[in-house]
């Protein structure tokens, strides 16, 4: 039986899936006994099946193509991959992300150390553009275990603390917290918070994955005020797990939302989309967000974004 199931959710993006699989071939370096590869295709494209078969022929390991003639949706696709996995651990890699060379050895070494432990493992991440060029690196320099309280506190104040392909999670832990729930507006943060609150997080400084930054089809919806209010409700529901006072929670929300909104402003500016920047900066005017304190380190960027937003 495999130790790790590499789960690749994909949807109508064969041009990205082919890169993901090509990188995976290098990352696993021929280890076809400790890993299995699952491709969950929520679009059931013949081209995606062809790409998966080609990968399987080159790797010659355990590989399954799981098509959905009727789309399951993001959460449904993730959960189907979890249910289909035979590995003790699940390593999700979206079709637009990929594992780095040598990642298989690093992930497997950590998995063997964690065989009897239930907490998820968070690796360091390289952030890349759509063409694969490096933007920056993220991740801790410290190896160690974060208690549930500590892990939740970080998640409640740092929107980029976890990148999906950086997480190695025991299958049973996913199932114990309810996996990815269709009622959640977004699939990832709610489950990370539930996992952190129940088990804590083990941090690993090894770089194993690349997370692609690009404006996906649904990105604009995450900069609507309705989504911001959803985030406030979601994060606030874990205040008890963090053991924070109301003021401490307000400071954490201010840090989280300023980081999130201003990062969106930066991406708009990079694309020279001033109208999108204005709309995103305008989120700060909502009463629920306006009352949140701005962290000092984000104040210069907020002032700059305000100045640009005032341009015609």
Residue pairs with C-beta under 8 A, 6 or more apart in sequence:
1 86
1 87
2 33
2 34
2 35
2 36
2 62
2 86
2 87
3 34
3 35
3 87
3 88
3 89
3 108
3 111
3 112
4 34
4 35
4 36
4 87
4 88
4 89
4 90
4 91
4 107
4 108
4 111
4 168
5 35
5 36
5 37
5 38
5 81
5 85
5 86
5 87
5 89
5 90
5 91
5 171
6 24
6 28
6 35
6 36
6 37
6 38
6 91
6 93
6 99
7 38
7 40
7 78
7 81
7 82
7 85
7 90
7 91
7 92
7 93
8 17
8 20
8 21
8 24
8 37
8 38
8 39
8 40
8 92
8 93
8 94
8 95
9 40
9 42
9 74
9 77
9 78
9 81
9 92
9 94
9 95
10 16
10 17
10 20
10 39
10 40
10 41
10 42
10 43
10 48
10 94
10 95
11 41
11 42
11 43
11 71
11 77
11 95
12 43
12 45
13 95
13 96
14 45
14 47
14 48
14 51
16 95
16 96
17 39
17 48
17 51
17 95
18 51
19 98
19 132
20 93
20 94
20 95
20 96
20 97
20 98
21 39
21 51
21 52
21 54
21 55
22 55
23 98
23 99
23 100
23 210
24 37
24 55
24 93
24 98
24 99
25 55
25 58
25 59
26 101
27 98
27 99
27 100
27 101
27 102
27 103
27 104
28 35
28 59
28 61
28 99
28 104
29 101
29 102
29 104
29 105
30 59
31 61
31 104
31 105
31 108
32 59
32 60
32 61
32 62
33 61
34 104
34 108
35 61
35 62
35 87
35 104
35 108
36 61
36 62
36 63
36 64
36 85
36 86
36 87
37 55
37 56
37 59
37 61
37 62
37 63
37 64
38 63
38 64
38 66
38 81
38 84
38 85
39 48
39 52
39 63
39 64
39 65
39 66
40 66
40 68
40 77
40 78
40 80
40 81
40 84
41 48
41 49
41 52
41 65
41 66
41 67
41 68
42 68
42 71
42 72
42 73
42 74
42 76
42 77
43 68
43 71
44 67
44 68
44 69
48 65
48 67
49 65
49 67
52 63
52 65
53 65
55 63
56 63
64 84
66 80
66 81
66 84
68 76
68 77
68 80
71 77
72 79
72 80
73 182
74 180
74 187
75 180
75 181
75 182
75 184
75 187
76 182
78 92
78 179
78 180
78 187
79 179
79 180
81 90
81 92
82 90
82 171
82 174
82 175
82 179
82 180
85 171
87 171
88 111
88 115
88 170
88 171
89 111
89 114
89 168
89 169
89 170
89 171
90 168
90 169
90 170
90 171
90 174
91 99
91 107
91 165
91 167
91 168
92 164
92 165
92 167
93 99
93 165
93 209
94 164
94 165
96 130
96 212
96 214
96 216
97 164
97 165
97 209
97 210
97 211
97 212
98 165
98 209
98 210
99 107
99 165
99 208
99 209
99 210
100 126
100 207
100 208
100 209
100 210
103 208
103 209
106 123
106 206
106 208
107 123
107 168
107 208
110 121
110 123
110 168
110 204
110 206
111 121
111 168
114 121
114 168
114 170
114 202
117 170
117 202
118 170
118 172
118 173
118 176
118 199
119 145
119 173
119 195
119 199
119 200
119 201
119 202
120 167
120 168
120 169
120 170
120 173
120 192
120 195
120 196
120 199
120 201
120 202
121 167
121 168
121 169
121 201
121 202
121 203
121 204
122 139
122 140
122 162
122 166
122 167
122 201
122 202
122 203
122 204
123 139
123 166
123 167
123 168
123 204
123 206
123 207
123 208
123 209
124 137
124 138
124 139
124 140
124 166
124 204
124 205
124 206
124 207
124 208
125 137
125 138
125 139
125 163
125 165
125 166
125 207
125 209
125 210
125 211
126 134
126 137
126 138
126 207
126 209
126 210
126 211
127 134
127 135
127 136
127 137
127 138
127 163
127 210
127 211
127 213
128 134
128 135
128 210
128 211
128 212
128 213
129 135
129 212
129 213
129 214
130 212
130 213
130 214
132 210
132 212
135 213
137 207
138 160
138 163
139 166
139 205
139 207
140 203
140 205
141 205
142 203
142 205
143 203
143 204
143 205
144 202
144 203
145 200
145 201
145 202
145 203
146 154
146 196
146 200
146 201
146 202
146 203
147 200
148 196
148 197
148 198
148 199
148 200
148 241
149 241
149 242
149 243
150 200
151 196
151 197
151 200
151 201
152 193
152 196
152 197
152 238
152 241
152 242
153 242
153 244
153 252
154 161
155 161
155 162
155 189
155 192
155 193
155 196
155 238
156 193
156 235
156 238
156 239
156 242
156 244
156 249
156 252
156 253
156 256
157 251
157 252
157 255
157 256
158 255
158 256
158 259
159 256
159 257
159 259
159 260
159 263
160 259
160 263
162 188
162 192
163 209
163 211
164 188
164 211
165 209
165 210
165 211
166 208
166 209
166 211
167 192
169 195
173 195
173 198
173 199
174 191
174 195
176 198
177 191
177 194
177 195
177 198
178 191
178 194
179 191
180 187
180 191
181 190
181 191
184 190
184 191
185 227
185 230
186 222
189 231
189 234
190 234
193 234
193 235
193 238
193 241
195 201
196 241
197 238
197 241
213 267
215 267
215 271
220 276
221 227
222 264
223 261
223 264
223 276
223 279
223 280
223 283
225 283
225 286
228 257
228 261
228 283
228 286
228 288
228 289
229 286
229 288
231 256
231 257
231 260
232 253
232 257
232 288
232 289
235 252
235 253
235 256
236 249
236 253
239 246
239 249
242 248
242 249
242 252
244 252
250 291
250 292
250 293
251 293
253 292
254 292
254 293
254 294
254 295
255 295
255 298
257 289
257 292
258 292
258 294
258 295
258 298
258 302
259 295
259 298
261 280
261 281
261 283
261 284
261 289
262 298
262 301
262 302
262 305
264 280
265 277
265 280
265 281
265 301
265 305
266 301
268 274
268 276
268 277
268 280
269 277
269 305
269 308
274 308
274 311
277 305
277 308
277 309
278 309
281 305
281 306
281 308
281 309
282 309
283 289
284 290
284 302
294 302
